[in-house]
Amino acid sequence: MLTKLPLLSSFVTLLTPLRSCFPRQKTFENFVAICFGLVMALGRGRLSEALVCGGLVDLKHWSAFYRFFSRSTWSLDELGLGIAHLIVERLVPADGPVVLAGDDTLHGRGGAHIFGAGMHRDPLTSTRRKAQFQHGHCWVVLSIVVRLPFARRPRALPILFRLNVPKKKCAEWGVAHQKKTEQLAELVSLVAAAFPDRDLRLTGDDAYSNKTVLQELPDNAIMVGRLNLDAQLHGEVQQRRDGMGRPRKWGPRLPSPREVAEDATPWNEMDIQIYGRTVTIKFKQFTAWWRSAGPDRPLKCVVVWRPSGEWPHEAFFSTESTMSACQVLEAYAERWSLEVTFHETKDSLGAHRGQPRTAKAVARTAPFKMLLYSIVVLWYAEHGHGSDMATWKHRPWYRHKESASFADMVTTLRRATFAAALLDEAGTDPPRQEVPIELPRWFHQAA
C-alpha cells in the first residue's frame, strides 16, 4: 500500500523503528499512511480530511483507517515510549538529564454520548476570581523537553497521555476515577522504567507540585515546581539528646516563602536566560523540608521578587538541593514550552477537531496527533533544517524571527514530499512514472 503514496524516504526511515509497536504489518502501514494524510491535511484535523488530502481513499476502503483507532490492536503507551526512545537517542545529550514537562490541556467537545467527556475548568477563559467551565476531554500529557541547536527556545515533544474523566462520569462510563496528579505520577513511572539508566528531571506547575506527585517520584527522578507562598516549611531534624520518646520526623518550623519575601534580608540579584531572553531578577534562596515532599527529601527553595504585577512574589523549589537558584528558575521556565506545544498541535494539526465517540477511538485520536507533532519535529531536526526547503515567508511584523515555528516545520515536510514526488525520488521500486501526472491533484487536495 505504501508504494502507492509519494512518501518521503527520510520520513519512512524515521518511522521504521516504530514497526515493533504494531503486531501486524498492515496496522503499521495504516499508521504511516495516516501520518502522511494528517501532514497533507494541514491543520484540518479530522481523519476524513486526512484521507482526502493524502489520497488514502484510493488505496482501500475508508473504514479501515477509522478501525485503526477504534478496533486495531496496538498500545498507545508502547508507541509513545517508542517515540521517546527516538527522541532521547537523537536529541538529548548523553551526559545530561532527560527533561520532562507535565500538564493538562482541554479539548472542547459537544454531545451527550461521547466517551469520557465532561465539564472541566477552562484555563484559557478562567480568571483567578472566577472559573469558567467547558464540556470536552481533558488530557494529562507528559512530554520530553529538548533544546534544538538551531532554536533559541526549548521545545516540548509529547510522548504519553491519560484521559481525565470527571468523577461524576466514571460510573456512567465504567472506569475507575484517577486524579490528574495520580495520572501524571503514573506516566512518570513509565518513563523511569523505560530509561532506568538515565536521570530524569520533571517540571510541573503548582497544580502538580504536591504530595501525590512528589512522594511517587522514582529514584532516578527529581522535580522542579512552584511552591505555595504559605507552605509550611521545616528545618533539619534535631534528634532528642536524652533518647526519650519517639524519633522526630520534622525539624523546627521555618518562615514560609511569603514571610521570607517580606523580611528585612536583602535581595540578591542575577541575570538568567528564560523564555528566549535574558532577564534580571531579585531572589532569596534557602534549603528546607516540606511535608508534601517527605522527611527524606530536602528542597532548594527560591523566592523571586517581581516589582510589577498583581502577585509581586513567587516561590519555586527543586528536590535536588544542590541546584543553584539560577538552575532552578531556568529549569522551571522550560515548562512553558509544553503550553506552546498545546497551542501548535491544535493550530497546525487540529488535535482538538476529531469526532471520535467510542472508548478506544477517543483514547487514541487526539494523542495520535500530538505524537505526530513529536515525529515532525524529529524529522525536521534530522532532515529538514538546513535544507533548501527550510524557508519561511517574510513577514515584516516578525522582524526578529530567527528559527522555524512548528507550522514552518510542517510546511518544510510538505515541500520536501512534493519535490521528491516531482523528481521521482519518493523511494518507490520500481520508479513511479505517474507521479508527475498526479502532482496537480495533490496540490489541489492539500490546498
C-alpha positions in Angstrom: 0.0 0.0 0.0 2.8 2.4 0.9 4.3 2.2 -2.5 1.3 3.9 -4.0 1.9 7.0 -1.9 4.6 9.7 -2.7 6.2 9.2 0.7 9.5 10.9 1.5 12.1 8.2 2.1 13.6 10.0 5.1 10.1 10.2 6.7 9.6 6.5 6.2 13.1 5.7 7.6 12.3 7.7 10.7 9.1 5.7 11.3 10.6 2.3 10.6 11.9 1.7 14.2 8.3 2.0 15.4 7.3 -1.1 13.4 7.7 -3.2 16.6 4.9 -1.2 18.3 2.4 -2.8 16.0 1.6 -6.5 15.9 0.7 -6.5 12.2 2.4 -5.1 9.1 -0.9 -3.8 7.8 -1.5 -1.9 11.0 1.9 -0.2 10.7 1.2 0.7 7.1 -2.1 2.3 8.2 -0.1 4.2 10.8 2.4 5.6 8.3 -0.4 6.4 5.8 -2.5 8.3 8.4 0.6 10.3 9.5 1.1 11.2 5.9 -2.5 12.2 5.4 -2.6 14.4 8.5 0.5 16.3 7.4 -1.1 16.8 4.0 -4.3 18.0 5.6 -2.5 21.0 7.1 -4.4 21.7 10.3 -7.8 20.5 9.3 -7.5 17.8 11.9 -10.4 15.4 11.1 -9.5 12.0 9.8 -11.9 12.4 6.9 -9.9 15.4 5.6 -6.6 13.4 6.1 -8.0 10.6 3.9 -8.9 13.0 1.1 -5.9 15.3 1.3 -3.5 12.3 1.5 -5.2 10.4 -1.3 -5.8 7.5 1.0 -9.4 6.9 -0.2 -7.9 5.5 -3.4 -5.9 2.8 -1.5 -8.5 0.9 0.4 -11.9 1.3 2.0 -12.0 4.3 4.2 -13.4 2.4 7.2 -10.0 0.6 7.5 -8.4 3.8 8.7 -11.2 4.5 11.2 -10.8 1.0 12.6 -7.1 1.8 13.2 -8.3 4.0 16.0 -11.4 2.2 17.2 -10.6 -1.5 16.9 -7.0 -2.3 15.9 -4.7 -4.0 18.4 -1.9 -1.6 19.4 -0.8 0.2 22.5 -0.7 4.0 22.7 1.8 3.8 25.7 4.1 1.5 23.7 4.0 3.8 20.7 4.7 6.8 22.9 7.6 5.1 24.6 9.0 4.1 21.2 9.0 7.7 20.1 10.5 8.7 23.5 13.5 6.4 22.7 13.9 8.1 19.3 13.9 11.5 21.0 16.3 10.5 23.7 18.7 8.8 21.3 18.8 11.6 18.8 18.0 14.9 20.6 19.0 14.5 24.3 22.7 14.8 25.2 24.0 11.5 26.7 25.6 13.3 29.7 22.5 15.3 30.6 19.2 14.6 32.2 16.0 13.7 30.3 13.9 16.8 31.0 10.2 16.0 31.3 7.3 18.5 31.5 3.8 17.6 32.6 0.5 19.4 32.3 -3.1 19.1 31.1 -5.0 20.5 28.2 -8.7 20.8 27.4 -10.2 19.8 24.0 -13.8 21.1 23.8 -16.4 18.6 22.6 -20.2 18.8 22.3 -22.6 15.9 22.5 -24.2 13.7 25.1 -22.8 10.3 24.1 -19.0 10.9 23.7 -16.9 8.6 25.9 -15.1 10.3 28.7 -16.4 13.8 28.0 -17.5 16.1 30.9 -17.3 19.5 32.3 -13.8 20.8 33.0 -12.3 24.1 34.1 -11.1 26.0 31.1 -7.8 27.6 31.9 -7.9 29.9 28.9 -11.1 31.7 29.9 -10.9 31.4 33.7 -9.5 34.1 35.9 -8.2 33.9 39.5 -11.5 35.2 40.7 -14.0 33.3 38.5 -13.7 29.8 37.0 -15.2 29.1 33.6 -16.1 25.5 32.5 -16.3 23.8 29.2 -17.6 20.4 28.1 -15.0 18.2 26.5 -11.9 16.0 27.1 -9.1 16.8 29.5 -5.8 15.2 28.6 -2.9 14.8 31.1 0.2 15.0 28.9 3.9 14.1 29.6 6.5 15.4 27.2 10.2 15.5 26.8 11.7 18.9 26.6 14.6 19.3 24.1 16.9 22.1 23.0 17.4 22.1 19.3 20.7 23.6 18.1 19.0 25.9 15.6 16.4 27.3 18.1 16.6 29.8 21.0 13.8 28.3 23.0 13.2 24.7 24.1 10.5 22.6 22.6 8.3 20.0 24.4 7.6 16.8 22.5 4.5 14.9 23.8 5.0 11.1 24.5 2.4 9.8 27.0 -1.2 10.6 27.7 -4.1 9.9 30.0 -7.7 10.9 29.6 -9.0 12.5 32.8 -12.7 11.5 33.3 -14.7 13.6 35.8 -15.5 11.7 38.9 -19.3 12.1 38.3 -18.9 10.5 34.9 -16.8 7.5 35.9 -19.7 5.3 37.0 -21.5 6.1 33.7 -18.6 5.0 31.6 -17.4 2.2 33.9 -13.9 3.5 34.6 -12.0 4.0 37.8 -11.5 7.6 38.9 -8.0 8.9 38.9 -6.9 12.4 39.8 -4.7 14.3 37.4 -1.8 14.2 39.7 -2.1 10.4 40.0 -2.2 10.1 36.3 0.9 12.2 35.9 2.8 10.2 38.5 1.9 7.0 36.6 3.2 8.4 33.4 6.5 9.5 35.0 6.9 6.0 36.4 6.5 4.5 32.9 9.3 6.8 31.6 11.5 6.0 34.6 11.1 2.2 33.9 11.8 2.7 30.2 15.0 4.7 31.0 16.4 3.2 34.2 20.0 4.3 33.5 19.1 8.0 32.8 18.5 10.8 35.2 15.0 12.4 34.9 14.0 16.0 35.7 10.3 16.7 35.9 8.8 20.2 35.8 5.2 21.0 36.6 3.1 24.0 37.7 1.5 24.4 41.1 -1.3 22.0 40.2 1.2 19.1 40.1 3.6 20.3 42.8 2.0 18.3 45.6 2.3 15.2 47.7 0.8 12.9 45.2 3.5 13.5 42.6 6.4 14.3 44.9 6.1 11.2 47.0 5.7 8.9 44.0 8.9 10.2 42.2 11.1 7.3 41.0 14.6 7.0 42.4 16.2 8.3 39.2 13.9 11.4 39.0 13.9 14.9 40.6 11.2 17.6 40.3 11.3 21.4 39.8 8.0 23.1 40.5 6.2 26.1 42.0 5.9 26.4 45.8 2.9 27.9 47.6 3.8 31.1 49.4 2.1 29.9 52.5 3.8 26.5 52.5 4.7 25.1 56.0 8.5 24.5 55.9 10.8 22.9 58.4 14.5 22.9 59.2 16.8 19.9 59.6 15.6 17.3 62.1 17.3 17.6 65.6 17.0 14.3 67.5 16.4 14.3 71.2 19.5 14.3 73.3 18.1 12.3 76.2 16.9 9.5 73.8 13.4 9.6 75.3 10.3 9.5 73.1 9.9 8.5 69.5 12.4 10.0 66.9 11.4 13.3 65.5 10.3 13.3 61.8 10.4 17.1 61.3 12.7 19.8 62.4 11.7 23.3 63.7 9.3 25.4 61.8 10.9 27.8 59.3 9.4 31.0 57.9 7.0 30.5 54.9 8.1 31.8 51.5 5.8 34.8 52.0 7.5 35.6 55.3 10.9 35.2 53.7 10.0 37.6 51.0 8.7 40.2 53.5 11.6 40.1 56.0 14.5 42.5 56.1 17.0 40.2 54.5 18.5 41.9 51.4 17.6 40.6 48.0 20.2 39.0 45.7 20.3 39.9 42.0 21.3 38.0 38.9 20.7 37.6 35.2 19.1 34.4 33.9 18.1 33.0 30.5 14.4 32.3 30.4 11.8 32.3 27.6 14.5 33.0 25.0 15.8 36.2 26.6 18.0 37.5 29.4 16.1 38.7 32.5 17.4 40.4 35.6 15.7 39.1 38.8 15.9 39.6 42.5 15.7 36.5 44.7 16.3 34.8 48.0 17.3 31.1 48.4 17.4 28.6 51.3 17.1 24.9 52.0 14.1 23.5 53.8 11.9 20.4 54.3 8.3 20.3 53.1 5.7 17.8 54.4 4.4 17.3 50.8 7.8 16.1 49.7 8.5 13.9 52.7 11.0 14.0 55.5 13.9 12.5 53.5 13.8 15.0 50.6 15.4 18.4 51.3 14.3 21.2 48.9 16.2 24.1 47.4 13.7 26.9 47.7 13.9 30.1 45.7 11.7 33.2 46.3 11.5 35.7 43.5 10.5 39.4 43.6 8.7 40.9 40.7 8.2 44.7 41.3 5.3 44.8 38.7 2.3 42.6 38.5 -0.7 41.6 40.7 1.4 39.0 42.5 4.8 40.5 43.3 6.3 37.4 44.9 6.7 33.8 43.6 8.4 30.8 45.1 9.9 27.7 43.4 11.6 24.6 44.5 13.7 21.7 43.4 14.0 18.3 45.1 17.7 18.4 44.2 19.0 20.6 46.9 22.4 21.1 45.3 20.9 23.1 42.3 21.6 26.8 42.2 18.9 29.4 42.2 19.7 30.1 38.5 19.3 26.4 37.6 16.0 26.1 39.4 14.4 29.1 37.7 15.8 28.2 34.2 14.6 24.6 34.7 11.1 25.7 35.7 10.8 28.2 32.7 11.3 25.2 30.3 7.8 24.1 31.4 6.2 26.8 29.3 7.3 25.1 26.1 4.5 22.5 26.7 1.9 25.3 26.7 3.3 26.3 23.3 3.1 22.7 22.1 -0.6 22.5 23.1 -1.3 25.6 21.0 0.6 24.4 18.0 -0.9 20.9 18.0 -4.4 22.5 17.9 -3.5 25.1 15.3 -1.3 23.1 12.9 -2.6 19.5 13.4 -6.2 20.0 14.6 -5.7 17.9 17.7 -9.0 19.1 19.2 -11.1 18.7 16.0 -11.6 15.0 15.8 -15.0 13.5 16.3 -14.5 10.0 17.9 -17.1 8.7 20.3 -16.2 5.2 21.4 -13.7 4.4 24.2 -10.7 3.3 22.1 -11.2 5.9 19.4 -11.4 8.7 22.0 -8.3 7.4 23.8 -6.2 7.3 20.7 -7.3 10.0 18.2 -6.2 13.2 19.9 -3.0 11.7 21.4 -2.0 10.3 18.0 -2.0 13.9 16.6 0.2 15.1 19.5 2.6 12.2 18.8 2.7 13.3 15.2 3.9 16.7 16.5 6.9 14.9 18.0 7.5 12.9 14.8 7.5 16.1 12.6 10.0 17.9 15.0 12.2 14.8 14.9 12.2 14.7 11.1 12.9 18.4 10.8 15.8 18.3 13.3 17.4 15.5 11.3 16.5 16.2 7.7 14.6 19.5 7.3 16.7 22.1 9.0 19.4 23.4 6.7 17.8 22.0 3.5 16.6 24.1 0.6 13.0 23.5 1.7 13.5 25.0 5.1 12.4 28.6 4.4 9.5 30.6 5.5 7.6 33.6 4.1 8.9 37.0 5.0 6.5 38.8 7.4 7.6 42.4 8.3 5.8 42.2 11.7 8.2 39.3 12.6 11.4 41.3 12.2 13.3 39.3 14.8 12.3 35.7 13.8 15.4 33.5 13.8 14.1 29.9 13.9 11.3 27.9 12.4 7.9 27.5 14.1 6.1 24.2 14.0 4.0 25.5 11.1 7.2 26.1 9.2 8.4 22.5 10.0 5.2 21.0 8.6 5.5 23.2 5.5 9.1 22.1 5.0 8.0 18.4 5.2 5.2 19.0 2.7 7.6 20.8 0.3 10.1 18.1 0.5 7.4 15.5 -0.2 6.2 17.4 -3.3 9.7 17.9 -4.5 10.6 14.2 -4.1 7.4 13.2 -5.9 8.1 15.6 -8.8 11.8 14.5 -9.1 10.8 10.8 -8.7 12.7 10.4 -5.5 10.0 9.1 -3.3 11.8 5.8 -2.8 9.4 3.5 -4.7 10.5 0.4 -6.5 10.0 0.4 -9.4 10.1 4.1 -10.1 6.6 5.7 -10.2 6.3 7.2 -13.7 2.8 8.5 -13.0 3.8 10.8 -10.2 4.1 14.0 -12.3 0.6 13.4 -13.7 -0.8 13.0 -10.1 1.0 16.0 -8.8 -1.6 18.7 -9.7 -4.2 16.6 -7.9 -2.0 16.5 -4.7 -1.6 20.3 -4.8 -5.4 20.7 -5.3 -6.3 18.3 -2.4 -3.8 19.8 0.0 -4.6 23.4 -0.7 
